[in-house]
């Protein structure tokens, strides 16, 4: 038995020790994480999950059909959702969609506890891009996931999409463009499924996700509000500093070698396309993504007569750690979303 990483999932295979021949075990769902193998009464049993991250967690057990190279008779043996389902908390599901590369990607989708897709009114959506393509969703202790329950209690859906990102072998070029294409396909599917309102979509991101939030703001008109936290807005300046993975690596070059490409991609140089309000958040002690990013794009947008607000924390670095600052941050977010989702 062997497990091999394959895109967003791990492929489970049967290996013949004598020949080394490998046969893939087929399972339902593209996000498959094998956890262990035991033998009970001469029957091999695989324990696995069809999700990643730590919230929620369901573990299945299934026998191995060696003739067909498949799993059979799956049984849910650990249901961490049972307590969640008994409370008025967000529903969490793994939403699978086809990517711009033609493979399957997933999003961790949170829905209000009382959501019913048969209702005519569809949900506003908050998209939270993050590291991407790492087969692991953000942990529940992450400061952005801490707001999920409040967001869903307000009647919003929240999606953490896995896109081809900075840890993907496909990310050697087109930083931002690739992620936006994947995210757009996810949005199309959510609209098609009758889950979200296509006119009420906001994006909120931190770090790499913040850079994506700025890119989405300036390269798409699908979003009605954008919140960017410690993200790169001036890609030329940030790439020259070489302090983050995506810049210049995922642009396939430094600004002096491909100036036209940076002009096309850098959010700061494309503000004429902006049609949504922006909340730009920065920690003044951030040494990875310099605070000037947020200041520069807010000043440029205001000079162009567009709606933008700067929220700066003098005592924060790359994360928002202080409880007081987190409250201030979320209060601003909730106000912006309330106005945008009218």
LOBA-271689 format. One line per 10 residues: number of its first residue (from 0); their letters; for each residue y, x, z of C-alpha. Coordinates in pm, whole numbers. Each point is the difference from the previous one (the first is absolute). Example, Ala and Ser with C-alpha at 12.3 -4.5 7.8 and 13.67 -1.06 7.14 Angstrom:
! residues 2
0) AS) -450:1230:780  344:137:-66
END
This chain:
! residues 342
0) XXXXXXXXXX) 0:0:0  346:133:-86  357:-128:13  256:120:-251  371:-82:-16  83:-198:-310  358:-118:-40  86:-244:276  -357:-17:128  -309:207:71
10) XXXXXXXXXX) -299:-40:-227  -338:-22:171  -286:163:-187  -373:58:35  -94:362:-63  -349:119:-99  -48:318:200  -249:150:-245  214:-40:-311  351:-52:138
20) XXXXXXXXXX) 28:-313:-212  261:-242:131  -4:-380:-34  306:-197:108  -54:-289:240  193:-302:-119  197:-204:249  239:-290:-25  364:106:29  160:325:-106
30) XXXXXXXXXX) 112:109:346  -328:114:157  -25:229:302  -354:95:113  -17:58:375  -362:90:68  -368:-38:-81  -279:-98:238  -370:-81:-44  -132:-311:176
40) XXXXXXXXXX) -368:-86:-34  -29:229:-303  293:-178:-163  312:204:-88  320:-175:102  352:102:-108  303:-82:215  323:-25:-196  346:-152:-17  192:-149:-291
50) XXXXXXXXXX) 337:106:138  180:301:139  257:69:269  -46:-128:354  128:-359:-16  -209:-203:-42  -359:126:-22  -317:-175:-116  -330:186:-19  -296:-116:-207
60) XXXXXXXXXX) -367:101:-1  -219:-23:-308  -344:114:-111  -54:235:-292  -181:-116:-309  -130:330:-138  -131:-158:-317  335:-148:-105  217:259:178  192:-272:181
70) XXXXXXXXXX) 70:-142:342  -161:-329:94  37:-271:264  333:119:150  73:-124:353  331:13:185  -82:185:324  346:85:138  282:-248:-46  320:139:148
80) XXXXXXXXXX) 177:-293:-165  -165:-259:224  265:45:269  275:13:-262  -125:-321:-158  19:-179:334  371:80:38  310:-79:-201  25:352:-136  29:120:-355
90) XXXXXXXXXX) -299:-35:-227  -94:336:-149  -194:24:-326  -75:275:-250  149:-107:-333  -153:174:-303  183:35:-330  -27:198:-324  229:302:-17  207:138:-286
100) XXXXXXXXXX) -280:254:-50  -260:-272:-42  -186:63:327  -2:-215:314  256:42:275  44:-183:329  281:-129:212  -18:-91:367  151:-346:-8  125:-180:312
110) XXXXXXXXXX) 58:-374:-16  144:-249:253  -267:-151:224  60:-348:-140  11:103:-366  -157:-245:-241  19:92:-367  -32:-365:-104  353:-63:127  257:-13:-280
120) XXXXXXXXXX) 239:238:176  -105:363:-46  69:285:240  280:256:-12  -152:348:-8  92:332:160  -159:292:-188  -40:319:205  -93:299:-218  -127:301:193
130) XXXXXXXXXX) -208:314:-68  -225:-170:-249  -347:70:-139  -141:148:318  -264:-267:75  170:-74:330  263:-257:87  277:72:253  -109:-4:364  110:-279:230
140) XXXXXXXXXX) 213:246:203  219:83:-301  352:-127:63  3:-209:-320  -330:-175:76  142:-96:340  219:-256:-176  -280:-167:-194  -71:-274:254  367:-95:19
150) XXXXXXXXXX) 36:2:-378  -302:-230:-42  119:-224:285  319:-50:-204  -213:-127:-287  -9:318:-209  -297:176:-155  -21:379:40  -184:234:-238  -84:368:42
160) XXXXXXXXXX) -106:91:-356  -215:297:-80  141:142:-321  -81:315:-190  203:221:228  81:352:102  -358:75:111  -150:-130:-325  -125:227:-276  196:-223:-237
170) XXXXXXXXXX) 331:85:170  102:302:-201  295:-167:-167  210:-318:-7  74:-15:373  116:-353:75  -79:-141:-344  -374:8:68  35:-166:343  237:-268:-131
180) XXXXXXXXXX) -243:-86:-280  -289:-41:247  215:-204:239  117:-225:-282  -361:-80:-92  -73:-87:363  300:-234:4  -115:-165:-322  -341:-69:153  145:-135:326
190) XXXXXXXXXX) 220:-237:-200  -293:-101:-221  -211:-69:310  270:-238:127  76:204:312  356:125:-41  333:-112:-140  88:234:-284  372:-47:63  -21:105:365
200) XXXXXXXXXX) -139:352:14  148:277:216  -108:362:30  16:218:311  -121:358:20  13:314:211  -17:367:-112  -192:-2:-332  20:-378:29  375:33:47
210) XXXXXXXXXX) 26:201:-322  -200:-274:-170  228:-268:148  302:175:-153  -183:40:-331  -107:-367:-5  360:-102:79  142:194:-294  -281:-42:-255  -105:-364:45
220) XXXXXXXXXX) 168:-336:42  -296:-168:171  123:57:355  258:-206:185  50:247:289  -86:365:66  -32:195:326  -48:377:-31  -63:216:308  32:378:-23
230) XXXXXXXXXX) -78:0:-369  127:210:-288  276:-162:-206  144:317:-155  -312:145:-159  177:303:-141  127:112:340  -329:-81:174  -212:176:-263  211:314:28
240) XXXXXXXXXX) -66:5:375  -379:-29:-58  -58:-172:334  -212:-296:-110  -326:-31:-193  123:-228:-275  299:211:-98  -21:209:-207  -383:3:-21  -54:-356:-119
250) XXXXXXXXXX) 280:32:-256  -184:290:-167  298:230:18  326:97:166  338:-150:-97  124:305:-189  -303:-11:-231  -7:-375:-66  357:-122:68  -22:-303:-228
260) XXXXXXXXXX) -309:-127:176  165:27:342  300:-184:-138  -231:-281:-116  -202:-21:322  236:86:289  114:-321:176  347:139:69  63:42:-373  -115:-353:-91
270) XXXXXXXXXX) 202:-224:230  137:-201:-293  -335:-182:-8  23:-120:364  12:-376:54  -128:-24:361  153:86:339  -104:327:162  -43:103:361  -26:380:7
280) XXXXXXXXXX) -125:144:329  14:367:98  -76:220:299  268:265:29  -254:251:133  -240:-47:-293  -88:342:-142  -238:-131:-269  218:-250:-185  361:93:65
290) XXXXXXXXXX) 231:-280:124  240:61:-290  -239:-200:-218  84:-327:173  372:75:27  31:94:-366  -163:-310:-144  181:-239:236  336:156:-91  -83:-17:-371
300) XXXXXXXXXX) -111:-362:16  306:-108:196  227:180:-247  -173:-197:-278  64:-329:182  -361:-52:102  -136:-105:341  -124:289:214  -4:85:370  -73:327:178
310) XXXXXXXXXX) -182:1:334  4:349:147  -167:115:322  145:322:143  -294:54:238  -288:-60:-246  -185:227:-239  -242:-106:-273  -138:-290:208  170:-271:201
320) XXXXXXXXXX) -140:57:349  250:-138:250  -73:-362:108  373:-74:-9  33:139:-351  -306:-188:-117  151:-324:128  326:73:-179  -191:82:-317  -212:-315:2
330) XXXXXXXXXX) 296:-223:86  175:131:-312  -315:-48:-210  -54:-358:115  363:-93:-75  -16:151:-348  -328:-175:-83  122:-333:135  297:14:-235  -202:129:-297
340) XX) -276:-262:38  231:-303:16
END
